[in-house]
Amino acid sequence: MAEKNAAAVRAQKNRKKVTPGSIVSKVIIVLICVIDIYPIIWMLTASLKQSYEWSAKPAYALPDGFYFQNYIDAWNRGHMSTFFFNSVVDTMVSLVFIVMLSVLVGFACTKMQWKGREIVNRYFQLGIMVPVATALIPLFQIYNKMGLYNTRWALILSYIAFGLSLSIYLVTGYLRSFPDEIMEAAVIDGCGIYKLLWYIVVPLLKNAIVTVLVLQFFFKWNDLLFSMTFVSSTALKTIQTGLMYFSDEFGSKNWGAIFASISMSIIPMLVLYSVLNKAVIEGMTAGAVKG
């Protein structure tokens, strides 16, 4: 009997009290979620509407059916297939170099002993404070003289250069929390510098690498400034500038196809973040090795 009473007391203590403050906080959280999610739902439903629905019904009305022809028109007539392919190639190539270089520089500046490593680390961190707009004209002149203007490499090199500073900052912050004893033990066992980096450091950097990949993917996938400045050929335009051309082509006559193209541009980001959300949070907040 005493045990039941004690269990009841513990359950009553653990039970959260419903207070006006808790109710208000929950209502605010629900409102914020609705505000964040509703635009995405509205855009997806708008992409399934037929042309007559835009004039016959309010803009917030649900579609009469699933009209997937809008996506076909966006993919073929709007040349979204070309823009999508360009964004995938430019983003993925730049991400490979960003991750590789950020890991190498971060490891060299935190775990290797050499003169000037802090100066190099500070130099890369200064890149975070450089506004992108101030570098457009110098980069345009450099690319033009080197014959890189209106080529895919103009975008890839710009993505790598402006993505390294933040990536190195994240990797170095993660590496500073690593105990040196792990790497010292590997060296004592005969592990060389390259094996140490590949078999010890890189696996431990998994969360940091995923964080860099996701953040830089968002930045590069949504790039508009570099694509408009360094590329003039429609065949090399990325998906964000392609959306502008798409709107100009169809105007107000095919809003369903326009919203279908926008939906296609954000679906990869939503899928990527939903899959890697946990690793991104761990990479941004953790970084410690428990021992």
Disulfide bonds with the S-S distance in Angstrom:
none
